[in-house]
């Protein structure tokens, strides 16, 4: 049921680990469709699904679009690392493509 679980400290630590992994991959010069970045995208999707609301592949792609288009979301990623919002969105789309194959 949507919004019934509170991620608490462990869920927040999980989210931090996911975002740090994406930033690390960006810093290392990986492509967003590198299998390591795509694996992080899948971890992120499962994190949302576990702690917040059902998040299938198509829902995650819609979120990726929002992460880039909506300044409120974009600034979250960009404050961590310039270019991270686009990297995250692209890795989410790559994860969706891989799931469709």
C-alpha positions as CSV (number, residue, x, y, z in Angstrom):
1,X,0.0,0.0,0.0
2,X,1.4,3.3,-1.0
3,X,3.2,5.3,1.6
4,X,2.7,2.8,4.5
5,X,6.3,2.0,5.1
6,X,8.8,4.4,6.5
7,X,12.2,3.7,5.2
8,X,13.8,4.7,8.5
9,X,17.5,4.8,9.0
10,X,18.2,1.6,7.0
11,X,16.2,2.7,4.0
12,X,17.8,6.1,4.0
13,X,21.2,4.5,4.2
14,X,20.3,2.3,1.3
15,X,19.2,5.4,-0.7
16,X,22.4,7.1,0.1
17,X,24.4,4.1,-1.0
18,X,22.6,4.0,-4.3
19,X,23.1,7.7,-5.0
20,X,26.8,7.4,-4.0
21,X,27.3,4.5,-6.4
22,X,25.8,6.5,-9.3
23,X,28.0,9.4,-8.4
24,X,31.1,7.2,-8.2
25,X,30.3,5.7,-11.6
26,X,29.9,9.1,-13.1
27,X,33.2,10.2,-11.6
28,X,34.9,7.1,-13.0
29,X,33.7,8.1,-16.5
30,X,31.4,5.1,-16.9
31,X,28.7,5.3,-19.5
32,X,25.1,5.3,-18.0
33,X,24.5,2.1,-19.9
34,X,27.5,0.3,-18.4
35,X,26.2,-2.8,-16.6
36,X,27.4,-1.4,-13.3
37,X,25.4,1.8,-13.6
38,X,22.4,-0.2,-14.9
39,X,22.6,-2.5,-11.9
40,X,22.4,0.6,-9.6
41,X,19.3,1.7,-11.5
42,X,17.7,-1.6,-10.8
43,X,18.6,-1.4,-7.1
44,X,17.1,2.1,-7.1
45,X,13.9,0.8,-8.7
46,X,13.6,-2.0,-6.1
47,X,14.3,0.5,-3.3
48,X,11.4,2.6,-4.4
49,X,9.2,-0.5,-4.8
50,X,10.2,-1.8,-1.3
51,X,9.8,1.4,0.7
52,X,7.4,3.7,-1.1
53,X,5.1,2.4,-3.8
54,X,4.9,-0.2,-6.6
55,X,7.6,0.8,-9.1
56,X,7.7,-1.2,-12.3
57,X,10.0,-0.5,-15.2
58,X,7.7,1.9,-16.9
59,X,7.0,3.9,-13.7
60,X,10.8,4.1,-13.1
61,X,11.3,5.5,-16.7
62,X,8.6,8.1,-15.9
63,X,10.5,9.0,-12.7
64,X,13.7,9.3,-14.8
65,X,12.0,11.9,-17.0
66,X,10.9,13.8,-13.9
67,X,14.4,13.7,-12.5
68,X,15.7,15.6,-15.5
69,X,12.7,17.8,-16.3
70,X,11.6,19.0,-12.9
71,X,14.0,21.4,-11.2
72,X,13.1,20.2,-7.8
73,X,14.4,16.7,-8.5
74,X,17.2,17.8,-10.8
75,X,18.7,20.0,-8.1
76,X,18.8,17.1,-5.7
77,X,21.1,15.1,-8.0
78,X,23.0,18.1,-9.4
79,X,23.8,19.3,-5.9
80,X,25.6,16.0,-5.4
81,X,27.4,16.0,-8.7
82,X,27.1,18.1,-11.9
83,X,25.6,15.9,-14.6
84,X,24.3,13.3,-12.1
85,X,20.6,13.9,-12.9
86,X,21.2,13.1,-16.6
87,X,23.4,10.1,-15.7
88,X,20.8,8.7,-13.3
89,X,18.0,9.2,-15.9
90,X,20.0,7.6,-18.7
91,X,20.9,4.6,-16.5
92,X,17.3,4.1,-15.6
93,X,16.3,4.1,-19.3
94,X,19.2,1.6,-20.0
95,X,17.8,-0.6,-17.3
96,X,14.4,-0.5,-18.8
97,X,15.8,-1.4,-22.3
98,X,17.7,-4.3,-20.8
99,X,14.5,-5.5,-19.0
100,X,12.6,-5.4,-22.3
101,X,15.1,-7.5,-24.2
